[in-house]
Amino acid sequence: MAKVLITGGMGFIGLHTVRKFLDAGDEVVATRYQTVREPEFLKGELGKRVTVVPLDLQAGHDVIDVVHKHKVDSIVHLAVPGLNALSPAADYQTNMNGLLNILEAGRIAGCSRVSVDSSGSVYTGVPGPFKEDMPLPMIAKSATEAYKKSFELLSLHYADRTGMSVIILRITGIYGPLYHSMSNLPSRLCHAAVKGIAPNLAARGGVPFEEDAQDLTYAPDCALGIQLVHSKAQQHRVYNIGGGRAITNGEMVRATQKAVPGFEATLQAGRGPAWRPDPYLDNSWAETEVGYKPQFSVDEADRKSTRLNSSHIPLSRMPSSA
């Protein structure tokens, strides 16, 4: 039984990832900064196989202390500042210092592996399907794209300098239970549907076009991919963990309407100026090497219960990948 440190373990993706490592028989040390959540699927493990520790990743000595105190075997780095929550300078400092402190703590402690969260946004501007070994443009149209590209280069260079095992996790379009920021279309549709209100479709760049698509990954599927790649991957250093197919905005609306009859959401017809073909992650490396395969099909997600929980609105009723 291994002990895994998951930074951002009390966050949206982190909580689901904690659950998957527990399912695999591991113990978890989950860091938190400001957010504290205790979902039902973890309550029986908190204080037992899950240790929650407050940690500011900017404090390098504290990071090292946590790794040593809890005898951590490996690290999954998922912590990230809130979107547009900091000034440009503070955002830069928080992202880069946090990454360095995690890598250095892993090196000092002799951790077997450090896996670093990246994003499908690194494929912005290239045609799909997206494969890990395809060339990427050295520009960035968003903060996420800029930091994740930087994370990848710097983390792998650090691994080359130190001999550490570092894995890059390119995840994308994550949605599902515990998501709350409303920054993606599935969350806005689902929250509006269960509240019986009109969705705010104009947020984040205007009303979406019906035929525009993206790779969406149901949160437990993403967490499973993270656990499998972190624990088993040997052949490569970068892995896609996505839904495996493009889902159009129109499909998202229809799935919501199927789950909540009477819900209405009107998208712009056709394709938008940003449309591109096959915008999805090719998961074949992760599938072949570690057995990762998304488990929630569109039909299965459509059949999910529409029950509410006091701590979140379950976005699981949105479509997942086939």
MARTI-133255 format. One line per 3 residues: number of its first residue (from 1); for each residue z, x, y of N, C-alpha, C. Coordinates in steps of 0.001 Angstrom, whole numbers. Atoms other than C-alpha are relative to their C-alpha. Layout:
# MARTI-133255
NUM = Z:X:Y:Z:X:Y:Z:X:Y ~ ...
//
This chain:
# MARTI-133255
1 = 0:844:-1192:0:0:0:0:880:1243 ~ 124:-789:-1218:-1091:1463:3328:654:-726:1170 ~ -528:591:-1235:384:913:6778:-1001:271:1116
4 = 1062:-81:-991:-2166:199:9505:542:-396:1371 ~ -302:355:-1382:-1591:262:13266:-1206:-702:591 ~ 1080:740:-646:-3695:-2398:15025:369:-182:1456
7 = -258:196:-1419:-3757:-2052:18781:-625:-1320:427 ~ 460:1334:-355:-4180:-5402:20474:200:-981:-1143 ~ -214:821:1179:-2800:-6924:17292:463:-1406:285
10 = -397:1353:-385:-1442:-9926:19166:-1086:-701:806 ~ 1116:617:-696:-4817:-10643:20774:-824:-870:-934 ~ 837:942:739:-7562:-13005:19631:-539:596:-1300
13 = 556:-624:1197:-9425:-10718:17233:1094:693:-793 ~ -1077:-736:663:-6300:-8705:16486:794:-836:-977 ~ -803:845:875:-4347:-11611:15022:-727:-314:-1307
16 = 771:270:1218:-7117:-12500:12594:-138:1268:-849 ~ 115:-1256:726:-7498:-8827:11680:1296:346:-718 ~ -1299:-185:661:-3781:-8537:10962:49:-787:-1301
19 = -41:859:1185:-4120:-11442:8534:-841:583:-1144 ~ 871:-527:1044:-7010:-9795:6660:575:1265:-632 ~ -639:-1173:595:-5134:-6519:6218:1175:-411:-888
22 = -1068:506:859:-2159:-8451:4873:-567:-542:-1301 ~ 633:549:1198:-4456:-10275:2467:-434:1100:-958 ~ 425:-1129:827:-5642:-6873:1239:1182:781:-568
25 = -1189:-641:544:-2041:-5859:476:623:1065:867 ~ -533:-1024:-889:-1366:-3619:3471:1149:-532:847 ~ -965:321:-1044:1493:-3543:5957:-650:300:1344
28 = 640:-130:-1306:652:-3814:9653:1047:205:1089 ~ -719:-132:-1265:2129:-2540:12891:-962:-483:1073 ~ 876:612:-1001:623:-4732:15623:575:231:1384
31 = -500:-227:-1351:903:-3695:19252:-275:-1213:879 ~ 203:1023:-1025:1278:-6090:22134:274:634:1353 ~ -245:-471:-1362:1202:-5552:25870:668:-1107:814
34 = -575:1113:-739:1715:-8821:27760:-21:-1297:-810 ~ 166:1248:738:572:-11506:25315:815:14:-1280 ~ -745:167:1245:2858:-12757:22560:-379:-1352:-585
37 = 356:1244:679:1507:-15333:20122:409:96:-1463 ~ -426:32:1395:2768:-16388:16700:-711:-1149:-706 ~ 726:1069:686:90:-18397:14899:613:-320:-1354
40 = -568:447:1266:1022:-20366:11825:-369:929:-1154 ~ 426:-800:1143:-994:-18080:9564:678:1366:-83 ~ -739:-1253:49:1311:-15142:10423:1511:-175:-6
43 = -1438:169:-224:4758:-16664:10926:847:450:-1188 ~ -779:-404:1155:5903:-15990:7385:58:1498:-211 ~ 75:-1446:177:5059:-12295:7726:631:789:1139
46 = -540:-713:-1157:6436:-11427:11171:1418:481:-300 ~ -1295:-581:304:9379:-9093:10819:133:423:-1447 ~ 1:-401:1412:8501:-8517:7169:-1112:1028:-194
49 = 1115:-944:150:5082:-7024:6454:-727:267:1316 ~ 585:-217:-1325:4125:-7301:10142:1091:386:983 ~ -910:-447:-1044:5996:-5303:12763:-734:-46:1324
52 = 618:106:-1321:5178:-6195:16368:746:922:958 ~ -626:-947:-918:5806:-3443:18912:-638:-100:1376 ~ 570:-61:-1344:5409:-3552:22694:-474:1420:282
55 = 540:-1338:-221:3191:-665:23746:-1020:-24:1128 ~ 977:-244:-1047:1389:453:26876:-819:1207:-420 ~ 830:-1093:496:-1526:2541:25669:-235:1086:1036
58 = 115:-1037:-1033:-1503:4401:28989:1078:1067:-147 ~ -1107:-933:199:1736:6090:27904:-236:775:-1289 ~ 409:-748:1173:451:8758:25555:1136:367:-932
61 = -1131:-379:840:3856:9927:24349:541:-1207:-762 ~ -460:1203:692:4833:6346:23518:-905:-353:-1166 ~ 940:269:1094:1691:5916:21452:294:913:-1180
64 = -321:-966:1059:2503:9074:19488:1310:-376:-684 ~ -1301:382:564:6104:7906:19032:-129:-1180:-957 ~ 171:1178:864:5009:4552:17597:-654:392:-1314
67 = 692:-421:1215:2634:6195:15137:944:761:-924 ~ -939:-769:809:5344:8617:13978:1146:-875:-519 ~ -1171:809:389:8238:6143:13920:-327:-921:-1159
70 = 351:990:1019:6392:3632:11778:-828:587:-1147 ~ 690:-690:1097:4716:6235:9548:-1367:-653:-289 ~ 1304:652:74:1259:4829:10236:-994:885:-749
73 = 1005:-738:767:-1500:5841:7815:-1355:35:693 ~ 1295:69:-675:-4499:4727:9890:107:-948:1181 ~ -51:775:-1246:-5380:3007:13177:-1300:-774:175
76 = 1141:806:-443:-7687:168:14203:226:-302:1475 ~ -177:125:-1453:-8159:246:17974:-815:-1176:524 ~ 655:1209:-501:-8949:-3262:19264:427:-363:1418
79 = -531:379:-1306:-6963:-3375:22514:-1027:237:1103 ~ 951:-106:-1103:-9027:-3980:25647:560:-758:1202 ~ -448:757:-1175:-8214:-5000:29245:-739:-1325:94
82 = 641:1288:-209:-8973:-8586:30176:-1274:148:816 ~ 1278:-57:-700:-12497:-9252:31410:199:-220:1491 ~ -109:51:-1464:-12611:-8546:35176:1445:-143:485
85 = -1408:129:-369:-8809:-8371:35213:481:1134:901 ~ -430:-1179:-733:-8641:-4948:36863:-1071:437:994 ~ 967:-602:-908:-10279:-3086:39714:-871:972:-792
88 = 856:-939:743:-13167:-800:38715:713:1290:-388 ~ -695:-1252:307:-10987:2305:38940:1070:-204:-1068 ~ -1051:270:981:-8084:763:37029:-589:-331:-1364
91 = 670:345:1249:-10461:-630:34397:-458:1273:-720 ~ 478:-1268:557:-11995:2810:33882:1168:793:-576 ~ -1158:-791:430:-8623:4516:33662:661:-611:-1236
94 = -655:665:1113:-7157:1932:31297:-797:152:-1285 ~ 840:-133:1186:-10098:1994:28896:-11:1428:-535 ~ 182:-1372:452:-10536:5753:28777:1307:662:-413
97 = -1288:-574:379:-6882:6793:28743:512:-600:-1301 ~ -445:641:1226:-6117:4239:26067:-719:561:-1211 ~ 771:-565:1105:-8927:5549:23862:471:1412:-331
100 = -434:-1379:229:-7870:9178:24314:1379:42:-660 ~ -1361:-23:553:-4219:8424:23586:31:-439:-1456 ~ 67:438:1394:-5090:6579:20385:-591:1099:-881
103 = 612:-1064:790:-7397:9336:19144:946:1181:-165 ~ -897:-1154:71:-4882:12044:19957:1213:-301:-871 ~ -1125:376:866:-2014:10158:18302:-424:30:-1465
106 = 495:-45:1368:-4137:9748:15190:-180:1414:-503 ~ 188:-1411:389:-4974:13442:15179:1335:660:-295 ~ -1300:-647:158:-1379:14589:15628:705:-485:-1263
109 = -685:571:1160:-105:12245:12921:-758:223:-1301 ~ 779:-210:1205:-2855:13208:10497:-460:-1293:-646 ~ 441:1290:537:-4056:9607:10131:-1302:162:-790
112 = 1178:-107:852:-6667:9105:7437:-1263:-484:703 ~ 1165:545:-704:-8931:7170:9808:436:-688:1278 ~ -128:817:-1207:-9221:5743:13312:-1312:-762:160
115 = 1177:831:-235:-11632:2826:13717:61:-551:1411 ~ 48:358:-1417:-12737:2015:17262:-918:-1195:202 ~ 740:1228:-278:-13887:-1402:18423:-1116:261:1005
118 = 1133:-18:-912:-17372:-1427:19935:-538:-1417:98 ~ 526:1332:-286:-19699:-4331:20693:-1501:-60:-237 ~ 1427:222:95:-23099:-5806:20011:-706:100:1333
121 = 615:-136:-1326:-23659:-5528:23762:-714:1336:163 ~ 693:-1290:-116:-24776:-1929:23187:-1489:-155:-289 ~ 1406:233:311:-28065:-3433:21943:-745:-727:1122
124 = 673:655:-1116:-28828:-5032:25304:-1267:772:387 ~ 1251:-621:-423:-32454:-4385:26208:-873:508:-1114 ~ 839:-428:1120:-33724:-3581:22717:-325:-1218:-859
127 = 375:1153:831:-35558:-5930:20318:811:-57:-1284 ~ -693:168:1262:-33783:-7375:17308:-964:-63:-1169 ~ -1410:-90:355:-32793:-7391:14573:569:1374:364
130 = -631:-1215:-492:-30280:-4770:15670:564:819:-1164 ~ -411:-896:1074:-29728:-1804:13365:770:1173:580 ~ -897:-1020:-525:-27064:886:13742:-703:1290:413
133 = 643:-1282:-291:-29523:3801:13793:-1150:-96:995 ~ 1081:116:-969:-31924:2419:16397:397:640:1332 ~ -307:-615:-1296:-32173:4252:19761:478:-1053:1000
136 = -548:904:-1007:-30172:2667:22585:-275:550:1393 ~ 212:-468:-1374:-30983:2820:26308:1303:467:621 ~ -1199:-539:-630:-28518:4917:28276:215:-603:1380
139 = -356:750:-1195:-27955:2247:30897:941:-1093:-442 ~ -930:1076:324:-25435:-566:31089:-104:-1094:1045 ~ 85:1141:-906:-25761:-4034:32573:1315:-746:127
142 = -1312:642:-79:-22112:-4962:32074:1068:1050:-253 ~ -1110:-919:255:-18704:-3317:31951:198:211:-1497 ~ -181:-129:1447:-18442:-4040:28236:-1011:958:-584
145 = 1034:-889:519:-21747:-2362:27500:276:1443:401 ~ -257:-1361:-478:-20803:664:29616:1140:652:-766 ~ -1148:-600:662:-17397:1200:28052:-229:190:-1487
148 = 193:-125:1440:-18467:549:24473:-956:1135:-340 ~ 886:-1144:232:-21384:2988:24663:759:1312:204 ~ -794:-1205:-259:-19006:5538:26159:999:243:-1116
151 = -949:-119:1108:-16401:4841:23488:-656:628:-1226 ~ 662:-489:1201:-18921:5479:20749:-287:1502:98 ~ 339:-1405:-168:-20163:8808:22103:1238:891:10
154 = -1189:-837:-153:-16738:10132:23035:848:20:-1266 ~ -800:44:1224:-14975:8970:19865:-610:863:-1098 ~ 641:-779:1046:-17541:10514:17551:-21:1492:349
157 = -102:-1408:-410:-17582:13725:19598:1403:525:-272 ~ -1387:-395:267:-13792:13842:19342:190:247:-1493 ~ -96:-177:1447:-14103:13404:15579:-649:1317:-423
160 = 679:-1248:332:-16583:16288:15408:852:1214:381 ~ -828:-1122:-468:-14221:18529:17385:1259:182:-839 ~ -1306:-45:661:-11124:17671:15339:-54:-138:-1517
163 = 75:235:1432:-12387:16844:11856:571:-1337:-437 ~ -524:1317:327:-10958:13329:12046:-1084:-909:-559 ~ 909:1066:407:-12529:10345:10320:80:-1109:1038
166 = 74:1050:-1020:-13612:8000:13118:-1182:-904:-334 ~ 1020:998:290:-15555:4793:12495:-170:-899:1220 ~ 312:907:-1099:-17276:2669:15149:-312:-1382:-577
169 = 166:1381:455:-17105:-1122:14666:-764:-782:1063 ~ 785:792:-958:-19925:-2967:16445:114:-1482:-368 ~ -209:1422:243:-18758:-6572:16550:-662:-804:1118
172 = 760:750:-1006:-20427:-9407:18410:276:-1489:-57 ~ -24:1456:-103:-20175:-13006:19617:1161:-658:-716 ~ -1129:494:781:-16678:-13639:18267:519:-1312:599
175 = -531:1295:-415:-15435:-17228:18418:880:-536:-1115 ~ -826:615:1029:-12876:-19338:16609:1412:-258:482 ~ -1380:324:-365:-9163:-20239:16544:660:1108:803
178 = -773:-854:-910:-7010:-18668:19288:-809:557:1161 ~ 806:-435:-1152:-9935:-17923:21623:310:-911:1184 ~ -458:826:-1123:-8976:-19066:25097:-614:355:1344
181 = 433:-456:-1321:-10855:-17226:27842:-1138:-825:590 ~ 1127:823:-456:-13782:-19702:28088:-1190:833:453 ~ 1109:-837:-459:-16145:-16763:28582:-1251:-163:-852
184 = 1224:227:770:-18526:-17822:25816:-292:-1492:-114 ~ 421:1398:65:-20486:-21037:25309:722:-789:-1090 ~ -712:786:1011:-18854:-22085:21999:1368:-479:462
187 = -1334:413:-447:-15413:-22124:23613:-80:-1123:1015 ~ 101:1039:-1022:-16546:-24209:26575:-425:-1330:-613 ~ 433:1229:666:-18317:-26720:24345:1149:-636:-772
190 = -1036:543:870:-15450:-27094:21928:1175:-555:788 ~ -1133:468:-794:-12676:-27386:24487:-350:-1286:737 ~ 410:1217:-690:-14637:-29963:26434:-82:-1171:-971
193 = 168:1086:971:-15421:-31967:23301:1336:-593:-418 ~ -1276:528:478:-11836:-32247:22099:815:-631:1127 ~ -691:606:-1134:-10630:-33094:25599:-715:-1230:530
196 = 765:1155:-454:-13333:-35706:26093:-505:132:1415 ~ 495:-231:-1353:-14661:-34112:29274:-1360:682:-72 ~ 1293:-683:-56:-18004:-32708:30386:216:1515:-9
199 = -161:-1453:37:-18413:-28994:29574:-502:645:1283 ~ 434:-762:-1169:-18737:-26475:32376:-1116:940:-438 ~ 1125:-784:502:-22176:-25289:31347:-521:1012:1007
202 = 545:-889:-1023:-22967:-23603:34645:782:1295:130 ~ -795:-1220:-99:-20233:-20990:34195:-761:1171:-600 ~ 566:-1241:534:-21337:-17383:33599:-1520:-14:-25
205 = 1429:-204:-126:-24899:-17428:34860:-865:-1226:-13 ~ 802:1205:-69:-25991:-21044:34962:-112:-711:-1334 ~ 135:825:1200:-26806:-23790:32470:-893:721:-1012
208 = 777:-736:998:-28016:-22164:29213:-1281:-728:-406 ~ 1238:560:535:-31483:-22696:27757:179:-298:-1486 ~ -217:489:1352:-31695:-24580:24485:-454:991:-1070
211 = 544:-878:1041:-33785:-21995:22600:541:1424:67 ~ -615:-1323:-43:-31890:-18906:23743:1046:96:-1108 ~ -852:-152:1172:-29859:-17477:20893:801:1292:74
214 = -796:-1207:139:-27274:-14911:19957:632:23:-1381 ~ -737:-142:1256:-25433:-13589:16934:1445:-380:274 ~ -1379:443:-130:-22149:-15460:16671:759:301:-1292
217 = -804:-370:1162:-19358:-14316:14363:1319:-753:36 ~ -1260:730:115:-16534:-16585:13262:1138:1007:-138 ~ -1051:-1013:-115:-13251:-14757:13963:527:507:-1346
220 = -446:-538:1296:-11971:-14587:10347:-1064:831:-713 ~ 1057:-833:570:-15374:-13245:9265:-3:1378:646 ~ -65:-1276:-716:-15208:-10556:11940:1176:834:-493
223 = -1203:-702:450:-11673:-9659:10852:-176:558:-1405 ~ 261:-479:1356:-12758:-9398:7228:-887:1243:38 ~ 868:-1160:-116:-15562:-7031:8212:736:1231:491
226 = -788:-1120:-520:-13171:-4860:10205:856:601:-1105 ~ -888:-486:1069:-10742:-4630:7283:-783:750:-1074 ~ 778:-626:1059:-13433:-3809:4733:-586:1339:439
229 = 604:-1247:-479:-15216:-1195:6846:1069:1066:221 ~ -1067:-969:-269:-11984:465:7982:549:583:-1300 ~ -666:-415:1235:-10605:638:4449:-923:706:-979
232 = 867:-444:1086:-13715:1466:2418:-1216:813:408 ~ 1268:-626:-382:-16631:2816:4449:51:1515:-150 ~ 74:-1449:200:-17738:6357:3583:-1326:604:430
235 = 1321:-589:-157:-21471:6790:4128:-445:175:1447 ~ 458:-45:-1379:-21897:6156:7863:1190:34:958 ~ -1056:-69:-1015:-19955:6374:11117:-21:-1193:945
238 = 151:1174:-854:-21187:3225:12869:-420:-1168:-886 ~ 306:1166:818:-21245:-264:11345:-82:-1260:844 ~ 88:1345:-562:-22481:-3641:12516:904:-948:-780
241 = -786:1080:618:-20099:-6533:11852:-318:-1256:789 ~ 443:1187:-727:-21879:-9699:12917:-150:-1190:-908 ~ 236:1200:770:-22784:-13155:11820:-1228:116:-883
244 = 1156:-253:841:-26099:-11927:10468:-1212:-862:286 ~ 1188:757:-399:-28416:-14418:12151:194:-506:1430 ~ -58:509:-1367:-29263:-15769:15586:228:-1507:-29
247 = -292:1427:-130:-27815:-19172:16501:-368:-432:1413 ~ 437:438:-1325:-29466:-21049:19356:1086:-814:680 ~ -931:844:-758:-27563:-22782:22118:-127:-1461:-419
250 = 196:1364:468:-29112:-26025:20915:758:-276:-1284 ~ -764:161:1241:-27581:-25492:17463:1487:-149:288 ~ -1414:95:-342:-24177:-24979:19058:351:-1392:504
253 = -256:1338:-526:-24431:-28247:20939:-30:-1030:-1123 ~ 116:975:1087:-25576:-30164:17857:1171:86:-972 ~ -1158:-144:878:-22749:-28740:15766:1236:-653:616
256 = -1128:638:-682:-20236:-29868:18379:-119:-1509:-59 ~ 218:1451:50:-21777:-33332:18458:250:-554:-1400 ~ -257:432:1365:-21579:-33540:14685:1497:-82:-270
259 = -1448:-14:203:-17882:-32637:14753:703:-1026:868 ~ -618:941:-943:-17081:-34835:17768:-1078:-985:446 ~ 1044:972:-354:-19415:-37871:17818:193:-537:1416
262 = -51:496:-1371:-20274:-39038:21308:57:1088:1041 ~ -32:-1103:-959:-19958:-35601:22880:-1392:227:565 ~ 1283:-228:-646:-22722:-34889:25395:-2:1319:757
265 = 197:-1250:-738:-24005:-31592:26743:-1499:221:133 ~ 1431:-128:-246:-27419:-31169:28331:-341:1421:413 ~ 442:-1358:-288:-29020:-27734:28231:-1368:-24:666
268 = 1361:-125:-502:-32151:-26523:29974:-955:125:-1190 ~ 961:-16:1088:-35207:-27013:27779:-682:1366:-123 ~ 803:-1186:234:-37073:-24122:26192:784:1297:37
271 = -563:-1344:-21:-36452:-20411:26606:236:468:1433 ~ -292:-563:-1305:-34860:-18622:29517:-671:1343:193 ~ 634:-1300:-275:-36071:-15414:31187:590:1140:-813
274 = -633:-1069:786:-33635:-13377:29082:-238:-148:-1496 ~ 243:214:1430:-34944:-14736:25763:-599:1238:-647 ~ 602:-1075:783:-35742:-12154:23108:34:-409:-1474
277 = 66:413:1401:-36710:-12485:19433:1060:677:-862 ~ -897:-543:1029:-34287:-11984:16555:1219:733:563 ~ -1147:-697:-593:-31165:-11166:18607:1253:-77:-889
280 = -1159:28:892:-28809:-10597:15688:213:1373:-635 ~ -367:-1273:604:-27024:-7731:13964:-400:35:-1469 ~ 307:-261:1398:-28388:-6375:10709:1262:593:-640
283 = -1256:-422:614:-25255:-6108:8536:-185:758:-1315 ~ 282:-493:1343:-26934:-4413:5592:830:1220:-390 ~ -840:-1141:358:-24935:-1173:5780:1369:-471:-468
286 = -1328:485:374:-21610:-3004:5712:-56:-843:-1268 ~ 122:845:1195:-22850:-5464:3100:-183:853:-1252 ~ 291:-828:1168:-24198:-2798:752:1166:902:-369
289 = -1015:-1015:265:-21373:-297:1128:1385:-565:-280 ~ -1379:479:150:-18213:-2384:1419:83:-1466:-396 ~ -15:1385:449:-19261:-5895:411:239:-1023:1079
292 = -205:977:-1078:-19038:-7518:3830:-1118:-1029:6 ~ 954:1096:-144:-20721:-10893:4011:732:-1159:667 ~ -648:1149:-648:-19870:-13703:6462:168:-1148:-984
295 = -336:985:1008:-18205:-16494:4522:-136:-1441:466 ~ 26:1358:-539:-18591:-19492:6824:-1416:-350:444 ~ 1333:460:-355:-21990:-21179:6871:91:-1067:1079
298 = 40:1050:-1019:-23085:-23640:9526:541:-1302:-568 ~ -448:1264:581:-22554:-26592:7191:1492:4:-289 ~ -1432:-85:280:-19113:-25370:6128:815:-122:1281
301 = -707:92:-1273:-18062:-24922:9734:-44:-1421:537 ~ 127:1378:-469:-19388:-28405:10558:991:-927:-694 ~ -899:870:748:-17164:-29896:7873:1465:263:282
304 = -1403:-328:-259:-14012:-28273:9210:712:-1111:759 ~ -816:1015:-660:-11206:-30463:10433:-17:185:1503 ~ -54:-55:-1459:-11003:-31319:14109:1433:-112:518
307 = -1397:88:-419:-7232:-31171:14170:290:987:1129 ~ -446:-867:-1085:-5512:-29633:17183:1322:638:-365 ~ -1268:-687:166:-2666:-27189:17257:590:220:1384
310 = -635:-128:-1313:-138:-26841:20053:-296:1330:668 ~ 243:-1322:-581:-1061:-23185:20516:-1460:298:263 ~ 1407:-258:-247:-4853:-23430:20459:-827:-1210:-369
313 = 996:988:428:-7912:-25617:20145:-894:705:-1000 ~ 725:-730:1041:-9644:-24708:16872:-1504:-1:202 ~ 1433:-99:-200:-13105:-23480:17677:-744:122:-1321
316 = 627:-144:1307:-13760:-23338:13937:-1016:-1085:-282 ~ 979:1057:244:-15789:-26494:14212:-1357:340:569 ~ 1307:-435:-462:-18573:-24540:15880:-757:656:-1146
319 = 762:-549:1107:-21419:-23169:13744:301:1466:-239 ~ -127:-1400:340:-20944:-19906:11927:-1297:472:-616 ~ 1222:-574:535:-23476:-17613:10364:-187:-382:-1449
322 = 295:296:1414:-25202:-18259:7096:141:1269:-813
//
